Amino acid sequence: MVSELGGAQMSTLLESLPGIANVLRSPVADALVNLIRAGAGIGDFSLEDAEEMVRYATRRGLLDPEEGERVLVDIHEAAKKKSPPRAPAGSKTKSTKSTKSTKKAAPTRKK
């Protein structure tokens, strides 16, 4: 027989088993926290987190599928504009650093 856990029972379980909250945490909760941190400037924006939130909102009927798709297109385009262009595979880039000698001149003696 399966029984549902009430709020108090769940709190007791979470307090008695350290670390279980991390195992039970949903990917949506992680994505939400990460996006809040990114919005506050204390974390990095992740396309995966944004995609998770759009999928969640679409599943729950908070966004129409068309609007969710438009948001995904917008964030992917913005990410392409922000990411630096990559060198083609196999190409070698020349170093722009100057090659200065690291040898020091011998000290001169005073007579």
N, C-alpha and C positions, 0 to 999 in steps of 0.2 A: 504494500500500500504506500503510495506516494503522498507525502504531506507537504504543504507549503510552509515556508518559514515566514514568520511575522517580522516586523521591524525590530522589536526588542531581541528576538532570537537571532536575527542576522547580526545585530550589533554585538551581542555576546560572542557569537562565533568569530566575528572579525577581530575582536579584542583578544580572544583566547588563542587564536592561531596566527602568530605574527607572520606577515608575508602573504597570507592568503588573499588579501585585498588586491595585491598585484596580479595574482593568478586569475582572479575573478573579474578584473577590470575589463571593460569592453573596449574594443578598438575605437569606437565612437568617442568614448570619454577621453582616451588618449589624444585623439585628433583634436577634440575641442580644447583641451588644456594647451596643447602645442600651438594651436592657432591663436588662442588668447595671449599666450606669451609672445608670439611673433607680433601680434598687433600692438602689444605694449613695448615692443622693442627690446625684450629681454630673451628672445629666442629666435630661431631661424624659421622662416616660412618653408613649408614642405608641400609640394604638389600632392603627395600621397595623402596628407592630412586633409587638404582641401577637397580632394576627390572623395574621401571617406565621408566627409560631412555632406557633400552634395548628394551622394548615394543615399545616405541616411535620410536627408530631408525629402528626397524623391520617394523613397519607400514609405515614409510616414505621411505623404501627401502634403507636406509643407511647401514643396515646390512642384510645379508641373514638370513632366519629363522634358518638355521643350525648353523651359527656362533653365532646368538643371544642365541640359546640354549646352546652352548658350554660355552659362557661367563657366563650365569646363573649358569650352573653346577660348573664352576670354583669359582664363588663368594660364592656359598653355601658351597662348600668344604672348602674354606678358612675360612669362618665364623665358621664352625664346629671345625676346628683346633684351632681357637682363643678363642672360648668360653670355660669356665671352665666346667669340668664334673659336672653334677647335681646328687645329691643324689636321689636314688629311692624314690618314693612317699611313705610316711608312715614310712620311716626309721628315726631313731633318731641318731643324731651325738653327741658325747661326747665333751664337752667343753675342750679345751686344756689349758685354763687359770688356773694358780695356785690360790689356795685359801689362800691368806695371810690374817692374821688378821688385821683389820683396827683399833683396839683399841690401844691407846697409853699408855705407862707406866705412872703411876702417877708421877708428878714431885717430886723430893726429896728436902727436906728443909735443908738448911745449918744452923748449930747451932753456 
